Amino acid sequence: MEPPELSGRPAQAPATEPIAGRAPKRAVTNVNRTVRRTPTFWFRCLVHAICIAPAVWFAAHYLTGGASANPLQEATYFTGDWALRFVVASLACTPLNSMFGFKPALKVRRALGLYGFFYALAHFFIFIGIDYQFDLQLIWLDLASKRYVLVGLAALLIFAALAITSTRLWMKRLGKRWKVLHRLVYLAIPLAVVHYVWLVKADIRTPVVYGIIAGTFLILRVPAVRSTMARLLSPVRRATNM
């Protein structure tokens, strides 16, 4: 068959753009998307790094011989502290958005709550697995005799329900009941604080501070309070957006 140049027939353009021609356009589109999402993307990366850092630090601290004379107690307090910190931090996300217009906070709210739950789970497994060697009889005796254990377990079970149902799939399945279920955070946080107070007994300053901060964030989540504060802080939001 003669080539088109020799046969006099006009050369036909390809029906579709070559794959090689489409690749640069796709690359440009992907770069544009990345640029648009950069502030939120890097904020989320920072939050994940902050949440993982305590576990990495404690592992290195323990492996390099930096643990205290009672490493089991140190690990129990460490994981419990960070569990409460991240859960309290997750409560701050809604007020930060509604009052100050900081929308990236909403993107990390679920992650903060889940990290808090994972640290709480580690706290629990140190107690039943390392301290009590999964001895159900001893655990049952503690549940019956030590009130801080019972309150802590109740808080953990609520946090577990909230963590499991935090996905969009569960939001769709539960519908309006999802919000009702997740209002249990108003019960779980006080239970966790009370668990901490009863555990330390003597110096209760740290759990009381956590309780005050958590209580403030919980109050700011109430719709009436949230709308009032947003209205009062609207000049600040306008000034920062200018």
Steps between C-alpha positions, in 0.01 A plus 500: 500500500629844406557759772250793492766748384564296182144392426357849509249415774489743795642360818234429764546639849495241777155444649619555854781693659805281558554381855833682507315825422251451780759425766635858536145637538423246772825588675413871494151425635644292784750775586221759506293283732799454729567875510137572584495255790850576634409694821248242622711210376808609691296586808362146502851358458617712795215376720571135413870551576417661837267212588752230411796676664417411865486126422830518310662702778388263773616193306845658449501616863428147622738319261791729587463432871337829592199346673438566868532249784134409437469487118157337512349787695683750281357342183150489650503868593668600173243334274210618713626859497536512124165329444327776695703774331408392149133448585487848655680640193234344275235694694675826408455447125133602475542825700811589299296476180176660620658787692820571309426352159793260519359232269809273491421411863195305382723288276698368797217466754437132431874420489557663840212304650628173356854561622355572844313170487809306389704641790212415735498148358875471562437628854238227550712217358797599717266462797339166411780346294827601661395588853235229553621247240142461372400343831122543480448419868733777614351743247150421624607558861642839404183592316303420813732667750667793316255757373752674273535176300124473450465865396798475265357189335166676448676795335703265278189311383333828401812615315511163322142544379578852378820388324334205324207711378711800393505401131268634230355152452378496860371855465280383214392183679401674821355815345369737768595250771868563418493846657313367801764230548790742465354728765623233741832684485338737753494201737826333400723801564379558858535128570860507374580801716342339808698181425819708500409683824423177686814336363749766615314568829748751646611752236188557289614826337571348158165319457316808631669715235400247233147506637477880485634514143276214383198654673565832326518334158188295569306815596622674185358211294147572623320660199370806689839574657683431174282740296528772766879475514523493120297821484714671763822393327385586148708827496810295581421258218451786253827660609698180458347432156592841365 
